[in-house]
Amino acid sequence: MKKVAGYIKRKSMLYKTGVEYGDYTMNHVLGCSHGCKYPCYAFALKKRFGQIPTYEQWLQPYLVSNTLDLLDCEIPRLRDKIESVELCFTTDPFMYEYDDIAEMSKAAIRRLNAAGIRCSVLTKGILPIDLAEYAPENEYGITLITLDEAYREKMEPYAAPCADRLAALRALHNRGCNTWVSIEPYPTPNMIEQDLHEILEAVSFTDKIIFGMLHYNKVVSAYPDHKRFYNECAEEVIQFCEQRGIAYHIKKGTITEEAAHD
């Protein structure tokens, strides 16, 4: 198992997110060892504001040591305003092979659940099976943009293998947990030739699928008819989910009217 680079303290933890399918969120780690190269929006944001100057430093996560103390102070004040808390938007709550981060994440979820607050988790790591013992309203998700390990290693070099993520998610599903998958950012065929239907079939046991395009990458715009490609992919996701009774959400900007009317 890996160890965090160190510990930091923050003045606040819970905040309202502007993400379209989110409510409140918390980010109790600075940095992320997964090193995603889509590029990573979270790293770009932290670099822009001078918090993390280099990619190499981003890969060395720092754990917020006063996370639980902050939650104890903020939960009573915000409880009536919060519908759910997302873990996390600028880091990963179950960073691959970091037990100390996972333990803090589980402790935070327990604190929130004890106050009657539902949690939604998204990871490129391994979801612990003991999450099945937490509040039944919680939702547990993984990011999965491919089933190709070579491509995963290229784009998410230090994240968990795809098959391991899926196995952990299925194990929670089999224990009766609400599970979901984020197929975002989905690559265009000039990045990798793959069958979206194969990915959908692999995650068809889940309760919800979120699909979104790849942003901030010049390779996408270089692909002819990339707008039409994402329209067709989104339609495939919608039809797949509707036929199987799976909830779905298509991220804003993925479907474009101009491509649909060409």
Disulfide bonds with the S-S distance in Angstrom:
none
